[in-house]
Amino acid sequence: MYTYPEDIKTVYFFGTCLVDMSFPDAGMAGIRLLQRAGVEVVFPAAQSCCGQPAYNSGFFDEARTVALRQVEAFSAHDWPIVVPSGSCAGMMRFHYPELFAEAPDYFEVRRFSERVFELGDFLCNALHQTYEDKGAPIKVTWHSSCHAMREMGAVAAAKTLIGQLANVELVDLPYEYECCGFGGTFSIKQPELSGEMVSDKVANIRSTGAARVLSGDCGCLMNINGAMEKQSVPVQGQHLASFLWERING
């Protein structure tokens, strides 16, 4: 799907708001997995939100302001920009150029966007990582976030990485490709509908008998984990990066 850079020595890491505020372990695991691959990781301190909440709410001028700050923060070098979220990566790769289609900054923004990659996809298809499983046997299932699947095309890569783990049984999640109901601002604007959607997702997770549900997006995990905690469902939702780092370190 993408043209991956060759001879990768250094990458930028875009942390995302939810990694920063709620899932720091996922961010650190992602950085460590990249470093394990022999890649230097640079985290620009000036980075902030990708601008998706403003964009999804129709505040396009505000979204452009936020987007330009990200373009500037990652402009010193043309290194790949690795993102532990299909949602944020999709915003930056596909929607930034749309936002600036009529603006003088368009070509600068497009060059930025073409350097954006989702973490699992980058580990699998750009860095060709292989992993030895050092954990105990476990059954897991996978939730495909909407943007990781439909925009970034990163689901197959994630499952390939999980499939390398000898003691991990990956079971199919019924209606895997249905939204969990988070949808960023959707869950705030339509809480009743969102609640019904995540309840369906939790019921499908329970039906698999899995001990964990994995995903590459922290927004989905926050929503699913919250619903499972409310329902006292003994399943842990975990980011792909955290799970991989845990398994290869025993």
Backbone bond lengths (Angstrom), bond angles and torsions (degrees), N, CA, C in turn:
res aa  C-N    CA-C-N  psi(-1)  N-CA   C-N-CA  omega(-1)  CA-C   N-CA-C  phi
1 M - - - 1.464 - - 1.522 111.71 -
2 Y 1.325 116.35 -36.37 1.456 120.32 -176.67 1.521 110.44 -119.42
3 T 1.320 115.13 160.17 1.460 121.31 168.39 1.517 107.00 -94.27
4 Y 1.317 115.80 112.54 1.462 119.95 -176.75 1.527 109.69 -90.11
5 P 1.323 117.29 143.57 1.465 120.13 178.35 1.521 110.91 -66.34
6 E 1.305 115.93 152.63 1.456 121.89 177.56 1.525 110.15 -100.96
7 D 1.330 114.76 158.17 1.467 121.47 177.17 1.535 111.16 50.10
8 I 1.329 115.13 58.40 1.460 121.26 -175.38 1.523 110.23 -78.22
9 K 1.314 116.43 117.04 1.460 121.46 179.53 1.532 112.08 -110.01
10 T 1.332 116.98 -31.19 1.457 121.62 -175.98 1.517 109.40 -141.43
11 V 1.342 116.24 141.60 1.466 121.24 173.71 1.518 109.17 -133.19
12 Y 1.317 114.10 155.68 1.455 120.25 166.35 1.525 108.52 -87.35
13 F 1.336 116.18 152.51 1.463 121.34 175.24 1.515 108.34 -122.36
14 F 1.341 116.06 121.80 1.457 121.71 175.60 1.516 107.83 -98.34
15 G 1.324 117.52 116.88 1.452 121.14 -166.85 1.514 116.40 -77.83
16 T 1.321 119.49 -29.33 1.465 127.71 -174.78 1.529 111.13 74.36
17 C 1.317 115.48 152.90 1.470 121.33 -179.00 1.527 112.01 -64.56
18 L 1.334 116.94 -44.84 1.458 119.69 -174.77 1.522 111.81 -70.82
19 V 1.333 117.92 -33.82 1.462 119.70 172.73 1.522 109.46 -62.43
20 D 1.312 115.93 -44.15 1.467 120.85 -178.22 1.524 111.35 -62.99
21 M 1.337 116.48 -42.54 1.459 119.89 -171.72 1.522 114.55 -94.43
22 S 1.332 117.72 -29.58 1.461 119.33 -170.82 1.521 115.41 -129.02
23 F 1.323 118.62 -26.25 1.463 121.25 -175.23 1.532 111.31 -130.69
24 P 1.329 118.00 55.75 1.478 118.98 -178.33 1.520 112.93 -61.16
25 D 1.353 117.03 -28.18 1.458 119.68 179.16 1.521 110.74 -62.97
26 A 1.334 117.72 -35.47 1.460 120.74 178.49 1.531 110.71 -65.71
27 G 1.320 116.47 -41.13 1.453 119.58 178.43 1.516 112.29 -64.51
28 M 1.330 116.66 -45.76 1.454 120.15 179.83 1.528 111.44 -65.67
29 A 1.333 116.64 -38.59 1.460 119.73 177.57 1.519 110.52 -63.70
30 G 1.333 116.68 -41.44 1.461 119.68 177.68 1.513 112.23 -61.08
31 I 1.319 116.41 -43.33 1.470 120.58 178.08 1.521 110.32 -62.95
32 R 1.323 117.34 -43.41 1.470 120.53 -178.64 1.520 111.96 -67.09
33 L 1.333 117.48 -35.56 1.457 119.84 177.26 1.527 110.72 -65.82
34 L 1.311 117.06 -38.48 1.466 120.43 176.39 1.525 110.78 -66.66
35 Q 1.322 116.64 -43.08 1.465 120.17 178.53 1.521 110.97 -64.47
36 R 1.322 117.18 -37.37 1.467 121.50 176.63 1.520 111.28 -59.44
37 A 1.334 116.31 -30.15 1.465 121.41 178.59 1.523 112.27 -79.76
38 G 1.323 116.76 3.04 1.454 120.77 178.07 1.518 114.42 86.10
39 V 1.327 115.59 19.57 1.459 120.96 -176.07 1.527 109.88 -107.76
40 E 1.325 117.12 133.66 1.464 121.22 172.46 1.524 108.98 -74.85
41 V 1.317 116.60 136.32 1.463 121.43 -177.92 1.532 109.35 -114.44
42 V 1.316 115.73 126.40 1.464 122.02 179.15 1.527 108.77 -113.94
43 F 1.330 115.50 128.72 1.468 122.21 -178.12 1.527 108.22 -114.69
44 P 1.339 118.29 96.87 1.467 119.18 -179.46 1.531 111.46 -62.73
45 A 1.307 116.32 126.54 1.463 120.77 -176.30 1.520 112.49 -68.80
46 A 1.334 118.11 -21.51 1.460 120.99 -176.50 1.530 113.10 -81.78
47 Q 1.325 118.02 -5.17 1.464 119.96 -178.36 1.523 110.84 -66.78
48 S 1.352 115.47 155.03 1.460 120.10 177.48 1.520 108.27 -146.26
49 C 1.325 117.91 -138.45 1.459 122.80 179.12 1.522 110.39 -71.64
50 C 1.332 116.45 151.36 1.465 120.49 177.35 1.525 111.80 -75.22
51 G 1.335 117.97 -15.76 1.452 121.50 179.07 1.511 114.81 97.94
52 Q 1.331 116.98 1.88 1.461 119.44 -175.71 1.525 113.78 -63.28
53 P 1.353 121.01 -40.94 1.467 119.21 178.68 1.529 112.67 -56.83
54 A 1.309 117.42 -43.81 1.465 120.29 177.72 1.522 110.99 -66.03
55 Y 1.308 116.66 -42.06 1.466 121.62 -179.77 1.520 111.31 -61.96
56 N 1.322 117.19 -46.99 1.461 121.37 -178.59 1.529 112.48 -66.53
57 S 1.335 116.44 -22.32 1.463 120.66 -179.50 1.524 112.28 -94.52
58 G 1.327 116.86 3.17 1.459 120.30 176.98 1.513 115.30 87.01
59 F 1.328 117.53 8.74 1.468 120.87 178.57 1.535 108.75 -92.79
60 F 1.331 115.09 75.13 1.456 120.09 -170.68 1.535 112.82 -71.25
61 D 1.314 118.16 -35.45 1.468 119.57 177.70 1.523 110.30 -64.19
62 E 1.328 116.24 -43.64 1.469 120.04 178.61 1.534 110.45 -65.23
63 A 1.323 117.03 -38.96 1.459 120.61 178.12 1.523 110.70 -63.45
64 R 1.333 116.88 -39.64 1.471 119.45 177.79 1.526 111.07 -63.58
65 T 1.327 116.85 -38.83 1.471 120.05 178.94 1.528 110.59 -61.23
66 V 1.335 116.40 -46.68 1.463 120.73 179.25 1.529 110.51 -65.25
67 A 1.313 116.45 -42.45 1.467 120.32 -178.72 1.523 111.56 -61.02
68 L 1.325 117.16 -43.56 1.459 120.08 -179.15 1.515 111.81 -62.18
69 R 1.325 116.47 -33.82 1.470 119.43 177.73 1.520 110.80 -65.32
70 Q 1.339 117.15 -34.69 1.461 119.29 177.43 1.525 110.19 -71.16
71 V 1.312 116.38 -41.58 1.468 120.21 177.69 1.522 110.09 -58.20
72 E 1.328 116.99 -43.51 1.464 121.11 179.45 1.525 111.25 -66.83
73 A 1.333 117.24 -39.40 1.470 120.62 -176.98 1.523 112.13 -66.14
74 F 1.328 117.08 -25.91 1.465 121.06 -176.58 1.526 111.96 -113.01
75 S 1.331 116.56 26.26 1.465 120.39 -172.09 1.521 114.78 -97.48
76 A 1.322 118.87 -9.48 1.469 119.74 -174.12 1.520 112.59 -65.08
77 H 1.348 116.74 -32.74 1.462 121.83 -179.73 1.524 109.08 -138.58
78 D 1.316 116.26 160.87 1.461 120.06 -179.61 1.531 111.57 -94.60
79 W 1.317 116.97 35.52 1.469 121.70 178.71 1.525 110.54 -70.04
80 P 1.328 117.03 155.75 1.469 119.95 172.89 1.530 110.36 -60.80
81 I 1.339 115.88 148.20 1.457 122.54 177.54 1.524 107.11 -111.50
82 V 1.324 116.90 111.44 1.465 122.13 -173.83 1.526 108.68 -101.01
83 V 1.341 115.44 131.88 1.462 121.61 -171.97 1.533 109.42 -127.20
84 P 1.341 118.67 124.81 1.466 121.08 179.57 1.526 112.16 -83.05
85 S 1.323 116.86 46.82 1.460 122.56 -178.02 1.516 109.14 -165.13
86 G 1.335 116.74 121.65 1.447 119.55 175.14 1.515 111.90 -66.41
87 S 1.326 116.94 -30.63 1.455 121.66 -178.68 1.526 111.70 -67.40
88 C 1.317 116.61 -53.43 1.469 120.14 179.20 1.522 110.80 -66.03
89 A 1.327 116.67 -40.29 1.463 119.85 178.92 1.521 110.75 -62.00
90 G 1.337 116.69 -41.59 1.455 119.71 178.45 1.515 112.11 -63.36
91 M 1.324 116.55 -39.89 1.464 120.73 177.33 1.528 110.35 -60.21
92 M 1.314 115.81 -46.82 1.462 120.40 -174.03 1.531 112.16 -74.02
93 R 1.319 117.00 -36.12 1.472 119.58 -177.37 1.521 112.38 -80.79
94 F 1.320 118.19 -41.58 1.458 120.69 -171.14 1.528 114.86 -105.32
95 H 1.341 117.02 -35.20 1.461 118.30 -173.79 1.523 113.51 -93.01
96 Y 1.320 117.68 -23.93 1.467 118.43 173.97 1.527 110.93 -57.76
97 P 1.343 120.18 -50.89 1.471 118.82 179.46 1.530 112.73 -59.01
98 E 1.329 117.88 -34.60 1.459 120.38 176.72 1.523 111.02 -64.39
99 L 1.325 116.19 -41.63 1.459 120.52 -179.19 1.524 111.95 -62.05
100 F 1.325 116.10 -33.19 1.468 120.74 -173.54 1.526 112.69 -108.55
101 A 1.330 116.60 19.31 1.469 120.34 -175.16 1.519 112.94 -57.21
102 E 1.340 117.55 -33.59 1.469 121.35 -178.48 1.531 112.31 -107.31
103 A 1.311 116.90 12.78 1.467 120.53 -174.37 1.532 111.02 -103.19
104 P 1.325 117.28 154.66 1.467 120.27 178.41 1.528 112.99 -66.35
105 D 1.333 116.78 -17.41 1.460 120.72 179.62 1.534 112.51 -85.45
106 Y 1.329 118.17 4.05 1.465 120.73 -170.16 1.520 112.95 -54.35
107 F 1.301 118.54 -50.53 1.465 120.15 -173.34 1.529 111.43 -69.14
108 E 1.317 117.27 -34.63 1.467 120.19 174.66 1.519 110.43 -64.42
109 V 1.320 116.35 -43.43 1.464 120.92 178.76 1.516 110.56 -64.83
110 R 1.326 117.83 -42.30 1.467 120.04 -178.89 1.523 111.12 -64.18
111 R 1.325 117.04 -39.37 1.469 119.48 176.75 1.524 110.67 -61.66
112 F 1.327 116.98 -39.74 1.458 121.31 175.11 1.522 110.30 -61.05
113 S 1.315 116.66 -49.94 1.459 121.54 -174.73 1.519 112.26 -61.35
114 E 1.302 117.09 -35.21 1.464 120.79 -179.23 1.524 112.58 -69.71
115 R 1.321 117.27 -10.27 1.465 121.05 177.72 1.524 113.13 -96.99
116 V 1.334 117.61 2.04 1.465 122.00 -175.19 1.526 110.73 -90.25
117 F 1.339 116.26 129.72 1.462 122.31 179.79 1.531 109.37 -136.35
118 E 1.324 116.16 144.97 1.464 121.58 173.19 1.523 109.34 -77.00
119 L 1.326 116.91 143.62 1.465 122.59 -170.59 1.522 113.72 -56.98
120 G 1.350 117.66 -55.00 1.459 119.85 -177.23 1.507 112.44 -59.97
121 D 1.324 116.29 -42.39 1.466 121.19 177.63 1.526 110.59 -61.10
122 F 1.331 116.42 -41.37 1.462 120.53 -177.89 1.527 111.15 -67.67
123 L 1.324 116.77 -42.61 1.462 120.56 178.72 1.527 110.90 -61.39
124 C 1.337 115.81 -40.60 1.460 120.71 -175.26 1.522 112.38 -79.75
125 N 1.317 117.21 -50.18 1.464 120.95 -167.58 1.516 114.90 -100.18
126 A 1.325 117.54 -20.06 1.468 119.80 176.63 1.526 111.69 -100.46
127 L 1.339 116.30 -40.72 1.463 120.83 -177.47 1.528 112.93 -101.60
128 H 1.330 117.50 -8.86 1.476 123.23 174.21 1.534 111.55 51.37
129 Q 1.334 115.11 50.81 1.459 120.08 -177.02 1.531 112.39 -77.78
130 T 1.323 114.69 143.29 1.462 121.74 172.73 1.522 107.97 -124.82
131 Y 1.334 115.34 146.64 1.455 120.05 -173.11 1.522 111.32 -130.50
132 E 1.337 114.34 140.13 1.462 121.75 173.98 1.521 108.45 -101.84
133 D 1.317 115.91 124.89 1.460 121.49 -176.85 1.526 110.79 -79.70
134 K 1.334 116.13 125.91 1.460 121.30 178.24 1.529 112.05 -117.59
135 G 1.332 116.70 14.83 1.449 120.78 -177.88 1.509 112.88 -100.83
136 A 1.321 115.85 170.65 1.462 122.32 177.31 1.523 109.60 -74.08
137 P 1.330 118.24 158.37 1.470 121.11 177.98 1.527 111.65 -56.35
138 I 1.318 115.28 139.05 1.460 120.64 -178.65 1.524 109.37 -154.12
139 K 1.327 115.88 148.31 1.461 121.91 175.54 1.529 108.23 -105.93
140 V 1.327 116.42 129.22 1.466 121.31 -179.83 1.523 109.51 -130.51
141 T 1.314 115.21 162.87 1.457 120.96 171.06 1.521 108.55 -131.22
142 W 1.330 116.57 169.48 1.468 121.14 -172.14 1.519 110.75 -126.90
143 H 1.322 115.79 130.28 1.468 122.18 172.19 1.518 108.86 -103.64
144 S 1.320 116.46 121.22 1.463 121.55 178.22 1.521 109.89 -88.54
145 S 1.316 116.63 114.07 1.459 118.70 176.47 1.525 109.33 -68.83
146 C 1.315 116.01 151.21 1.463 120.85 -174.20 1.529 112.29 -58.60
147 H 1.330 117.73 -46.18 1.459 120.69 -175.66 1.524 111.80 -74.12
148 A 1.333 117.33 -37.18 1.463 119.98 177.97 1.514 110.48 -61.56
149 M 1.319 116.47 -36.31 1.458 121.10 -178.50 1.529 111.56 -82.51
150 R 1.322 117.26 -52.88 1.462 120.41 -168.51 1.519 113.86 -87.14
151 E 1.318 118.02 -23.21 1.467 120.09 178.95 1.531 111.41 -107.02
152 M 1.316 117.99 -55.33 1.460 120.77 -173.62 1.528 113.25 -85.38
153 G 1.332 118.07 -16.53 1.465 120.13 179.69 1.513 113.24 58.65
154 A 1.336 116.53 40.14 1.462 121.12 -170.16 1.521 114.01 -101.42
155 V 1.328 118.93 -0.20 1.463 120.75 -172.89 1.523 112.17 -68.61
156 A 1.323 117.22 -44.27 1.466 120.04 -178.61 1.519 111.70 -60.02
157 A 1.330 116.86 -38.15 1.468 120.56 178.98 1.516 110.87 -64.18
158 A 1.326 117.09 -43.57 1.464 120.76 179.29 1.521 110.89 -60.19
159 K 1.320 116.45 -44.57 1.462 120.09 -179.17 1.527 111.30 -68.63
160 T 1.319 117.20 -31.43 1.465 120.28 175.28 1.520 110.83 -63.54
161 L 1.326 116.83 -43.35 1.470 120.91 179.17 1.526 110.49 -64.48
162 I 1.327 117.08 -44.73 1.466 120.50 178.52 1.524 110.20 -62.80
163 G 1.321 116.43 -37.96 1.455 121.19 -178.36 1.514 114.26 -64.37
164 Q 1.324 117.06 -17.20 1.467 120.44 176.99 1.522 112.25 -75.79
165 L 1.318 117.52 -15.47 1.461 121.59 -173.15 1.524 109.54 -86.23
166 A 1.332 116.47 110.96 1.467 121.64 -168.51 1.520 113.27 -64.06
167 N 1.319 117.97 -31.31 1.463 121.08 -175.37 1.522 113.29 -98.06
168 V 1.319 116.45 11.25 1.461 121.12 -178.51 1.523 109.51 -109.78
169 E 1.314 116.45 123.93 1.458 122.23 174.76 1.527 108.10 -100.12
170 L 1.322 116.21 115.38 1.457 121.67 179.69 1.526 108.90 -96.52
171 V 1.323 116.80 114.07 1.466 120.89 -178.97 1.523 109.27 -105.08
172 D 1.326 115.19 144.83 1.454 120.29 -178.76 1.525 110.92 -66.39
173 L 1.317 115.46 140.58 1.462 122.26 176.71 1.524 108.68 -95.51
174 P 1.324 118.90 120.67 1.467 119.73 176.75 1.534 110.86 -55.31
175 Y 1.315 115.73 137.68 1.464 122.05 -179.18 1.539 111.04 53.35
176 E 1.332 114.39 40.76 1.464 120.87 -177.24 1.518 112.72 -52.70
177 Y 1.323 116.78 -37.29 1.458 120.09 -171.44 1.522 113.71 -86.91
178 E 1.330 117.15 5.22 1.456 119.50 174.72 1.525 110.22 -82.62
179 C 1.310 115.95 143.11 1.466 122.34 179.81 1.526 110.53 -60.72
180 C 1.323 116.06 145.95 1.469 120.54 178.33 1.520 111.77 -81.47
181 G 1.339 117.62 -8.00 1.457 120.42 179.06 1.519 114.36 100.10
182 F 1.339 117.26 -4.05 1.472 118.56 -178.93 1.524 110.01 -72.64
183 G 1.324 116.60 -70.60 1.460 120.09 174.45 1.511 114.18 57.86
184 G 1.334 118.08 27.36 1.458 120.13 179.39 1.520 111.64 63.15
185 T 1.333 116.52 -114.47 1.460 120.54 -178.12 1.526 112.54 -71.47
186 F 1.335 117.97 -15.69 1.469 120.42 178.73 1.523 111.37 -58.87
187 S 1.321 116.90 -41.70 1.465 120.30 -177.39 1.524 111.93 -66.76
188 I 1.325 116.89 -21.04 1.469 121.55 177.48 1.522 110.48 -87.81
189 K 1.333 116.27 -39.71 1.463 120.45 -178.08 1.527 112.47 -77.06
190 Q 1.335 115.87 -31.25 1.464 120.90 -177.43 1.539 109.86 -128.49
191 P 1.332 118.40 64.04 1.469 120.24 -172.46 1.526 113.89 -63.48
192 E 1.329 117.91 -36.86 1.466 119.21 -178.86 1.528 110.77 -66.56
193 L 1.318 116.36 -46.90 1.463 120.34 179.30 1.526 110.47 -64.29
194 S 1.334 116.48 -42.64 1.461 121.08 177.63 1.523 111.04 -59.34
195 G 1.341 116.29 -42.11 1.459 120.16 -179.89 1.520 112.51 -62.99
196 E 1.336 117.02 -38.72 1.464 120.10 177.87 1.524 110.53 -67.02
197 M 1.318 116.73 -38.37 1.471 120.68 -178.99 1.526 111.10 -66.12
198 V 1.324 117.18 -43.78 1.459 118.68 -178.89 1.525 111.07 -72.09
199 S 1.325 117.24 -28.78 1.468 119.41 175.22 1.527 110.60 -64.36
200 D 1.334 116.59 -40.73 1.466 120.08 175.27 1.524 110.56 -62.25
201 K 1.332 115.76 -41.77 1.468 119.74 -179.07 1.529 110.62 -63.06
202 V 1.328 116.96 -43.31 1.463 121.03 179.98 1.525 110.72 -64.18
203 A 1.315 117.21 -41.13 1.469 120.31 178.13 1.524 111.02 -61.04
204 N 1.316 116.96 -39.62 1.462 120.37 178.34 1.526 111.42 -68.71
205 I 1.319 116.65 -37.13 1.465 120.21 176.69 1.526 110.33 -63.19
206 R 1.311 116.38 -44.98 1.471 120.52 179.98 1.524 110.97 -61.24
207 S 1.319 117.55 -34.88 1.460 120.67 -176.62 1.521 113.06 -67.22
208 T 1.342 117.53 -19.62 1.464 120.60 -178.87 1.522 113.15 -78.55
209 G 1.336 117.66 -21.41 1.452 120.98 -174.37 1.515 113.33 74.86
210 A 1.326 117.39 12.19 1.465 121.22 -178.68 1.518 111.10 -75.60
211 A 1.337 115.32 148.99 1.462 120.84 176.67 1.526 111.57 -84.87
212 R 1.338 116.42 -21.15 1.463 120.28 179.99 1.522 109.66 -142.42
213 V 1.317 114.75 150.04 1.453 121.18 170.31 1.524 106.98 -116.15
214 L 1.316 115.77 126.40 1.453 121.89 -176.66 1.525 110.19 -105.14
215 S 1.320 114.78 151.91 1.457 120.95 175.71 1.517 108.73 -157.27
216 G 1.320 115.60 165.67 1.453 120.14 176.80 1.511 113.32 -103.27
217 D 1.345 116.84 8.78 1.462 120.60 -177.83 1.521 110.71 -129.65
218 C 1.317 115.67 125.38 1.466 120.60 -177.09 1.518 112.75 -72.08
219 G 1.341 118.69 -27.02 1.447 120.21 176.97 1.517 111.30 -62.30
220 C 1.329 116.17 -46.65 1.464 120.42 176.62 1.525 110.36 -61.01
221 L 1.325 116.23 -44.11 1.462 119.83 -177.79 1.521 111.36 -64.56
222 M 1.316 118.00 -39.46 1.460 120.95 178.10 1.526 109.97 -61.67
223 N 1.324 116.51 -43.44 1.457 121.37 -179.57 1.522 111.66 -67.32
224 I 1.323 116.49 -47.58 1.468 121.01 -178.03 1.520 110.63 -68.13
225 N 1.324 117.64 -44.57 1.464 120.17 179.12 1.524 111.51 -61.37
226 G 1.328 116.78 -40.21 1.457 119.67 179.00 1.517 112.06 -62.52
227 A 1.337 115.89 -42.49 1.464 119.98 179.30 1.521 111.08 -67.61
228 M 1.333 117.29 -40.00 1.462 119.63 -179.95 1.522 110.87 -68.05
229 E 1.317 117.40 -37.32 1.466 120.05 177.32 1.528 110.41 -64.69
230 K 1.321 116.77 -41.87 1.467 120.53 179.92 1.519 111.18 -63.30
231 Q 1.342 116.33 -35.16 1.460 121.30 -178.95 1.527 113.01 -91.60
232 S 1.330 116.99 3.45 1.475 122.60 -179.14 1.525 111.72 57.22
233 V 1.323 115.54 41.95 1.465 121.35 177.43 1.530 108.30 -87.94
234 P 1.330 118.81 121.86 1.470 121.18 -174.88 1.523 113.45 -82.23
235 V 1.319 116.51 55.02 1.464 122.48 177.47 1.516 107.68 -125.05
236 Q 1.306 116.71 139.58 1.468 121.26 -179.58 1.512 110.22 -102.56
237 G 1.315 117.11 128.62 1.460 121.65 171.61 1.517 109.74 -90.06
238 Q 1.320 117.27 133.33 1.462 120.62 -173.25 1.526 110.53 -143.55
239 H 1.319 115.81 142.05 1.461 121.20 176.77 1.525 109.90 -70.67
240 L 1.322 115.90 144.68 1.464 121.64 -179.91 1.520 112.12 -51.28
241 A 1.326 117.79 -44.78 1.469 120.76 -176.54 1.524 111.00 -62.90
242 S 1.326 116.90 -44.28 1.469 120.33 179.45 1.521 110.62 -62.37
243 F 1.329 116.10 -41.66 1.459 120.49 -179.25 1.527 110.77 -65.50
244 L 1.310 118.73 -45.99 1.464 121.36 179.94 1.523 111.01 -62.10
245 W 1.316 116.68 -43.74 1.469 120.34 -178.57 1.538 109.94 -64.19
246 E 1.305 116.38 -40.69 1.465 120.87 177.80 1.528 111.44 -62.25
247 R 1.328 116.30 -44.98 1.466 120.19 -174.80 1.532 112.63 -68.37
248 I 1.309 117.20 -39.23 1.468 119.03 -175.71 1.530 111.59 -80.28
249 N 1.328 115.83 -9.50 1.472 119.23 177.80 1.524 112.29 -109.86
250 G 1.321 117.33 6.89 1.464 120.65 174.61 1.516 113.53 69.54
